[in-house]
Amino acid sequence: MKTSVYSGFYKLSVEDRLKEVVEFAGISEEDAKVIADPNALDLDKADHMVENVIGIYSLPMGVAINFLINGKDYVIPMVTEEPSVIAAASNAAKFARENGGIFTSNTGSIMIAQVQVINVADINYARNIVLENKEKIKEMCNAKDPILVQHGGGVEDVEARVIDTLAGKMLIVHLIVNTLDAMGANAVNTMAESIAPYIEQITGGKVFLRILSNLAAKRLVRARVVVKKETLGGEEVVNSIITAYAFAEADPFRAATHNKGIMNGISAAVMATGNDTRAIESGAHAYAAITGRYKPLTVWEKTKDGDLAGSIEIPMAVGLVGGATKIHPTAQVAVKMLGVKTAAELGEVFAALGLMQNLAAVKVLATEGVQRGHMSLHARNVATVAGAKGEVLEKVVKRMIDEKNVRVEYAQELMKEYSK
């Protein structure tokens, strides 16, 4: 039976790790070559992705292993420059699978387009007119994307609200759009643009901004997990994790770092699949503050049996069609590697990853402190920068960790010492 559990995966060579992933994911040898090729994205493709291209910037791609989500095994591609992130997520996923893994759900692929209406004299009256013409607005918007409608998507509802601003009262019209397996920015923006003249006609106001909202509050994914207290090291560890969470829940200064840890995993996987990291991050942090106070995106609690229960709810506007996902060769292979069938499933995998990333971080903070777990990889990076290799590298890393002195200059001193 196919499993994402590997013993000693980190000890394998890069080539052997890739072979294991190819076998697990069932991707082709051609796909494997794309992953291993630092020049898979050539200058011609890059020049069609963004403006004023002068070169290509590379980052490492790794995989998070051990993930069991809704009874299905996943190997999750992650692109990041930060050491310990991938290892931490993989380790936490191992904790989770000992009790059945992670379970997820979603609210569908619903995006919101906003149409800003200003200079409306009878603004509450105008709001009612907009809502009375909901079906006409839906019809006009859906005519702009018949393919999306044909596949079951399109505008499902129209909302309108009056807000107070520094520039006076404004009428904000929301188009509630099912974008299916697309992130949907182009589709919803086109609809919002198209409806502007009609909104002006029926309200007597002037339409100003017409654009999607990255606070995708109707496109949520959720993940939950229960980890046995014995797996974590006892009920004292469970209590420590909950105490650390309580700090984040009460204090936005801590919550910001708590949520950054969650996004360490999510952003790395979003990047790997060619999705928009800035959209996901802005939506996540805005949702964390949607109550008016910035709070953690995860919740950690203790079950009646003393085990650790964790959950996350987060907006996830990701897609499988369009954008870099269909241009970047490595992103295309990363999606194949995941084997997801819908954008909603992709979002659920990202939520599960974020939950495990958070578990790993909070557990370390609540027990041994972040530096001890982070130090080994950081020391290895420092020693490598100093030029250490082979046995000398291992000796330099061990010495720096033992002496808690991880600096390039000290690594260079140790290299001279060991070279003698």
C-alpha positions in Angstrom: 0.0 0.0 0.0 1.3 3.5 -0.9 2.5 5.5 2.1 4.2 8.8 2.6 6.0 7.5 5.6 9.7 7.1 5.0 12.4 6.0 7.4 15.6 8.0 7.1 14.4 10.1 4.1 16.7 12.9 5.0 19.7 10.6 4.9 19.1 9.8 1.2 20.9 11.6 -1.5 19.0 14.2 -3.5 18.7 11.8 -6.4 17.4 8.9 -4.3 14.9 11.2 -2.6 13.6 12.2 -6.0 13.3 8.5 -7.0 11.2 7.8 -3.9 8.9 10.8 -4.7 8.5 9.7 -8.3 7.5 6.2 -7.2 5.1 7.5 -4.6 3.4 10.1 -6.8 3.4 8.1 -10.0 4.9 10.9 -12.1 6.9 10.3 -15.2 10.7 10.3 -15.7 10.2 13.5 -17.8 8.5 15.1 -14.8 11.4 14.0 -12.6 13.8 15.7 -14.9 11.9 18.9 -14.7 12.1 18.9 -10.9 15.8 18.3 -10.9 16.5 20.8 -13.6 17.3 24.3 -12.2 16.7 25.7 -15.7 13.2 24.2 -16.1 11.9 27.7 -16.2 13.7 29.2 -19.1 14.1 32.9 -19.9 11.5 32.8 -22.7 8.8 31.4 -20.3 9.9 33.8 -17.6 9.7 36.7 -20.0 6.0 35.9 -20.5 5.3 35.7 -16.8 6.4 39.1 -15.6 7.8 42.4 -17.0 11.4 43.5 -17.5 12.8 40.1 -17.0 16.6 40.0 -16.7 17.1 36.5 -15.2 15.8 33.7 -13.0 16.1 33.4 -9.2 16.1 29.8 -7.8 15.0 28.5 -4.4 15.2 24.9 -3.0 12.3 22.6 -3.4 11.8 19.9 -0.7 8.9 17.6 0.2 7.0 17.2 3.5 6.4 13.6 4.2 4.3 11.5 6.6 1.0 13.3 5.7 -2.2 11.3 6.1 -5.2 13.6 5.2 -8.7 12.2 5.2 -7.2 8.7 5.0 -5.1 9.5 1.9 -1.3 9.8 1.9 0.4 12.9 0.5 3.9 14.0 -0.2 3.7 17.8 -0.2 6.2 19.9 -2.3 7.5 23.0 -0.6 9.7 25.9 -1.9 11.4 27.8 0.9 14.8 29.3 1.9 14.2 28.7 5.6 15.9 25.7 7.2 13.9 23.3 9.6 10.5 24.2 8.1 10.1 21.1 6.0 11.6 18.8 8.6 9.3 20.2 11.3 6.1 19.8 9.3 7.1 16.2 8.4 7.8 15.4 12.1 4.4 16.8 13.2 2.6 14.9 10.5 4.1 11.7 11.9 2.6 12.6 15.3 -0.8 13.1 13.7 -0.9 9.9 11.7 -0.5 7.8 14.9 -4.1 8.7 15.7 -5.6 8.5 12.2 -4.1 11.6 10.6 -5.6 15.0 9.8 -9.2 15.6 8.7 -10.3 18.5 6.5 -13.3 20.2 4.9 -14.1 23.3 2.9 -16.8 25.8 2.1 -16.4 25.7 -1.7 -14.5 27.9 -4.2 -16.4 31.2 -3.6 -14.7 34.5 -4.3 -16.0 38.0 -3.7 -15.7 40.9 -6.2 -16.3 44.4 -4.8 -17.9 47.3 -6.7 -17.5 50.6 -4.9 -20.2 53.2 -5.5 -19.8 56.8 -4.4 -21.7 60.0 -4.6 -25.1 58.4 -3.9 -27.5 60.8 -2.3 -30.1 58.3 -1.0 -27.6 55.5 -0.3 -29.8 53.1 1.8 -32.6 53.5 -0.8 -30.0 52.7 -3.5 -28.9 49.6 -1.6 -32.4 48.2 -1.8 -32.6 48.9 -5.5 -29.4 46.9 -6.1 -30.7 43.9 -4.1 -34.1 44.1 -6.0 -32.1 43.8 -9.3 -30.0 40.9 -8.0 -31.1 38.4 -10.8 -30.4 41.0 -13.5 -26.9 41.6 -12.1 -26.2 37.9 -11.9 -27.4 37.4 -15.5 -25.2 40.2 -16.8 -22.1 39.0 -15.0 -22.6 35.3 -16.0 -22.9 36.4 -19.6 -19.2 37.4 -19.4 -18.0 33.9 -18.6 -20.3 31.3 -20.2 -17.6 28.6 -19.9 -17.4 29.0 -16.1 -21.2 28.9 -16.0 -21.3 25.9 -18.2 -19.1 24.0 -15.8 -21.3 24.9 -12.8 -19.7 28.2 -11.7 -20.5 31.8 -12.0 -22.2 34.5 -9.8 -24.4 32.8 -7.2 -25.5 35.8 -5.2 -25.3 39.6 -4.9 -24.8 41.5 -1.6 -24.8 45.2 -0.8 -23.8 47.1 2.2 -23.4 50.8 3.3 -20.1 51.7 5.0 -18.8 54.9 6.7 -15.4 56.1 5.4 -13.2 59.1 5.7 -14.6 60.1 2.3 -18.2 59.7 3.4 -20.8 56.9 3.1 -20.2 54.4 0.3 -22.3 51.6 -1.2 -20.3 48.5 -1.6 -21.7 45.8 -3.9 -20.4 42.2 -3.6 -20.6 39.7 -6.4 -20.4 36.2 -4.9 -18.8 34.1 -7.5 -18.1 30.3 -7.7 -14.8 30.1 -9.5 -14.5 26.3 -9.4 -10.9 25.2 -9.8 -9.5 28.6 -10.7 -8.2 31.1 -8.2 -10.6 33.4 -10.1 -9.1 36.8 -10.0 -9.5 37.5 -13.7 -13.0 36.1 -13.9 -14.4 38.1 -10.9 -12.6 41.3 -12.0 -14.0 41.1 -15.5 -17.5 40.6 -14.0 -17.1 43.6 -11.7 -15.9 45.8 -14.5 -18.8 44.7 -16.8 -21.5 45.5 -14.2 -20.3 49.0 -13.4 -22.4 51.0 -15.9 -25.6 49.2 -14.8 -24.9 49.8 -11.1 -24.4 53.5 -11.9 -27.6 53.6 -13.8 -29.8 52.1 -11.1 -28.2 53.9 -8.1 -27.4 57.3 -9.6 -23.9 57.1 -8.1 -20.5 56.8 -9.6 -18.7 53.4 -9.6 -15.0 53.8 -8.5 -13.1 50.6 -7.7 -14.1 47.2 -9.2 -11.9 44.4 -8.0 -11.8 41.1 -6.1 -11.2 40.9 -2.3 -8.3 38.8 -1.1 -10.2 38.3 2.2 -11.8 35.2 0.8 -14.1 34.7 3.8 -16.5 32.5 1.8 -13.7 30.3 0.5 -12.6 28.7 3.8 -10.7 25.5 4.4 -10.6 23.7 7.7 -8.3 21.0 9.2 -8.5 19.2 12.6 -6.3 16.7 14.4 -6.1 14.9 17.8 -2.6 13.9 18.9 -2.3 11.4 21.7 -0.6 12.8 24.8 1.8 9.8 24.9 2.9 10.7 21.3 3.8 14.2 22.5 5.6 13.1 25.6 2.8 13.3 28.2 0.0 15.5 29.4 2.5 18.1 30.7 3.6 18.7 27.1 -0.1 19.1 26.1 -0.6 21.6 28.8 2.5 23.5 27.7 1.3 23.7 24.1 -2.1 25.0 25.3 -0.4 27.6 27.5 1.7 28.8 24.6 -1.4 29.0 22.4 -3.2 31.0 25.2 -0.4 33.6 25.0 -0.9 34.0 21.2 -4.7 34.2 21.6 -4.4 37.0 24.1 -1.5 39.0 22.6 -1.3 40.2 18.9 2.5 40.6 19.2 2.7 36.8 19.8 -0.1 36.0 17.5 1.8 37.6 14.6 4.7 35.2 15.1 2.3 32.3 15.8 0.6 32.9 12.4 3.9 33.4 10.6 4.9 29.9 11.6 1.7 28.6 10.1 2.4 30.5 6.8 6.0 29.1 6.8 4.4 25.8 5.6 1.4 27.1 3.6 3.3 29.8 1.7 6.1 27.3 0.7 3.5 24.9 -0.7 1.5 27.6 -2.4 4.8 28.8 -4.0 5.6 25.3 -5.2 2.3 24.9 -7.0 2.6 28.3 -8.8 -0.2 29.9 -6.8 -0.3 33.5 -5.4 1.5 33.6 -2.0 0.7 37.3 -1.5 -3.0 36.7 -2.0 -3.0 33.8 0.5 -0.9 35.6 3.1 -3.0 38.8 2.9 -6.2 36.8 3.2 -4.9 34.8 6.1 -3.8 37.8 8.2 -7.0 39.7 7.4 -9.1 36.8 8.5 -7.0 36.5 11.7 -8.2 40.1 12.5 -11.8 39.8 11.2 -13.3 40.0 14.7 -11.5 43.4 15.2 -8.7 41.9 17.2 -5.7 40.0 15.6 -5.8 36.4 16.7 -4.2 33.0 16.0 -5.4 31.1 12.9 -5.2 27.8 14.9 -6.9 26.7 18.1 -5.3 24.2 20.5 -7.4 22.5 23.2 -7.3 19.5 25.5 -9.7 16.6 25.1 -11.5 14.9 28.0 -8.8 12.2 27.7 -6.0 14.7 28.1 -5.0 14.5 24.4 -4.2 17.5 22.2 -6.9 18.7 19.8 -6.0 21.3 17.2 -7.9 23.0 14.4 -7.4 25.7 11.8 -9.8 27.7 9.6 -8.3 29.9 6.9 -9.2 31.5 3.6 -7.6 29.6 0.7 -8.0 31.2 -2.8 -5.9 28.7 -4.7 -6.4 27.2 -8.2 -5.4 24.4 -10.5 -6.0 26.3 -13.7 -4.5 29.6 -15.0 -1.7 31.8 -13.8 1.8 30.4 -13.1 0.3 27.0 -12.5 -0.1 26.6 -16.2 3.2 28.3 -17.3 5.9 27.3 -14.8 7.0 23.7 -15.6 8.1 22.8 -12.1 4.8 24.1 -10.6 2.9 21.8 -13.0 4.9 18.8 -11.8 4.4 19.9 -8.2 0.6 19.8 -8.7 0.9 16.3 -10.3 3.0 15.2 -7.3 0.1 16.1 -5.0 -2.4 14.2 -7.1 -5.2 16.6 -6.1 -8.4 16.6 -8.2 -9.9 20.0 -7.2 -8.8 23.4 -6.0 -10.7 22.8 -2.8 -8.7 19.6 -2.1 -5.5 21.6 -2.8 -6.6 24.2 -0.3 -7.4 21.5 2.3 -3.9 20.0 1.9 -2.4 23.4 2.5 -4.5 23.9 5.6 -3.4 20.5 7.0 0.2 21.5 6.3 -0.3 24.8 8.2 -1.8 23.1 11.2 1.2 20.6 11.4 3.7 23.4 10.9 2.1 25.2 13.8 2.1 22.1 16.0 5.8 21.6 15.4 6.6 25.2 16.2 4.5 25.5 19.3 5.7 22.1 20.7 9.3 23.2 20.3 8.7 26.6 21.8 6.8 25.1 24.7 9.4 22.5 25.5 13.0 22.8 24.4 12.9 26.3 22.8 13.2 27.2 19.1 16.9 27.6 19.0 17.8 24.0 19.8 15.7 22.5 17.1 16.7 25.2 14.6 20.4 25.3 15.5 21.6 22.2 13.7 20.4 23.3 10.3 21.4 26.8 10.9 24.9 25.7 11.9 25.2 23.5 8.8 24.3 26.5 6.6 26.8 28.7 8.3 29.6 26.0 8.0 28.7 25.6 4.3 29.0 29.3 3.8 32.4 29.2 5.5 33.5 26.6 2.9 33.5 23.5 5.1 32.9 20.1 3.4 32.8 16.4 4.2 34.1 15.3 7.6 35.4 18.8 8.4 31.8 20.2 7.9 30.4 17.6 10.4 33.0 18.4 13.0 32.6 22.2 12.6 28.8 21.9 12.9 29.0 19.8 16.1 31.5 22.1 17.7 29.5 25.3 17.0 26.3 23.7 18.4 28.1 22.3 21.5 29.6 25.7 22.2 26.5 27.7 21.1 28.7 29.8 18.9 27.2 29.7 15.4 29.1 32.3 13.3 30.8 32.2 9.9 34.0 33.7 11.4 34.1 31.0 14.1 33.4 28.3 11.5 36.4 29.5 9.5 38.6 29.4 12.6 37.5 25.8 13.3 38.2 24.8 9.7 41.8 26.0 10.0 42.1 24.0 13.3 40.7 20.8 11.9 42.6 21.1 8.6 45.8 20.8 10.6 
